[in-house]
Amino acid sequence: MFKLMVLATVAAVVNAQSNQYLPPKNGYPAPSQPGRGLPAPPPRPAAPRPPAPQNRPPQSQADHVHEPGMPYDFQYAVKDQPSQNDFSHNAASDGDVVKGEYRVAMPDGRTQIVKYTADWKNGYNAEVTYEGEARFPDQPSGGSKGGFQGY
């Protein structure tokens, strides 16, 4: 039985060495140190240049044709004590301007409140505030001094 296992192992090694999925042996010498003695890569061809700009007058916001979107209003909230997920979001839009607020319970015990306004002309503008006071767990006594104290 032992001879049969040795013979099967030798056959598997010989078969693996002639496997079509191994990289081909190309005859290049192995580098003495990584990155040393390698030829410099060929220069890259120049990138194609963009076409010359047409003689168009610059667009101003007065030239922008704005089409309002669909008005909407929504809100949701999640408060799951076992997983400590506590967040909410509400937003309303008249089709042009979106106003909203979302709240997220932070790991340090505070609540982050983001009140925002967004429109096509001014983009997204947010005011971020926090409720509560940051609380951190007591450091374990005895443990290592210095370094990262994860919890």
N, C-alpha and C positions, 0 to 999 in steps of 0.2 A: 504494500500500500504506500509506504514511504517513497519507494522508487517511482511509483506512478505520479505522486504529487510533485516530486522534483522534476520529472520529465515534463509535466504539464506547466510548471513554472518557467522552465527553460523555453518551452515552445511559445509561451505568452510573451516573454521578453524578446525573442527573435521576431515574432510577429509584430510587436510594437515598434521595433526598430525599422521595419519596412512599411510602416503604416502610411497610407496616402495622406493622412491629415497632419503629419509632422511637417515642419517647415523644410524646404529643400536645402540641401547642403550646397552652399554657393561657393565655397572655397575661399572666402575672405578670411584674412587673419583676424583673430580676436584682438581688440584694442588692449594695450597694456594698462591704460588708465582710462576710465570713462571720460569722453570729451576731449582727449588729447590725441593729436595726430590725425584728426579727421579733416577732410578737405572742407573748405568753405562752401556753403550752399551757393548754387548759381543765382545770379541777380534776378530779381523778379521783374517781369515786364511792367512797363509804366501803366498805371491805371488809366482807363479811357477818360478823357476830359468831358465834362458835361457840355451840352450845346450852349452856344453863346446866348445870353438873355435877349429876348425880343424887346423892342422899344415899346414897353407898355407902361402907362402911368401907374404909380403905386396905388394899391387899393387902400381906402380908408374905411373906417367903421360906417361911414355914411353910405358907402356902396354896398354894405352887407345887407342881404335880404334875409331877414330872420323870420322863420315860421314857427309859431308857438307849438309846444307839444301838448299832449293830452293832460288835462288837470287830474290830480290824484291826491289821495289822503290815506295814510295807513299808520298803524301802530302795532307793536307786539311787545311782549315782555316774557322773560323766563326767570323763574326763581325756584331753583331746585336745591334744597338744603343738603341732601346727601352728597352731591357733587360740588357744592358751593358755587354753582353757576348762578349769577344774578346779573342780568343785563336787560336793557330795553331800548327801543328805537321808535321814534315817531317822526313822520315827515309829511309835508303838504306842499303841493305845487299848484299854481294857477295856470300852468302851461309855460310860463316864462321864468319865474323865480321859484326855487325850491328852498323851503325853510324847514329845519328839523333839529332834533336833539337826540343824542343817544347817551346811555349811561352804562358803565361797566364796573363791576366790583373788582378792585385790584387785589393782588396777593397780599399786600401790606395792610389791608383793612379799609383803605380809602375807597371812595367811589369817584371815578373819573366821569366828568360831564362835558360833553362836546356839543355846543350849540353852533349850527352852521347855516350859511346862506350860500346858494350857488345859482348863478345865472349865466347866460351866454356871453354877456359883456364883461363881467368882472371875475368870472371863474368861481372857484371854491374858496370861501373865507370861513374860518372856524375860530371859535373862542373856547379854549380848554380851561376848565376849572376842576378843583377837587373838593370833595366833602369829606369830613372826618379827619382823623389824625393817624399817621402811619404807626403801626404797631409791629414789632418784630419779636419773634419768640425768644425766650431766654436762652443764652448760650449754654450748652451742656458743660457741667463742671468737670474739671480734670482733663479733658481731651487735649489735643495738640494745641500748641500756642502758635499763633500766626498762621498764615496761609488761608486757604478757602475754607469757610465753615458753612457748608451747604446744609439746607434743611428740607 
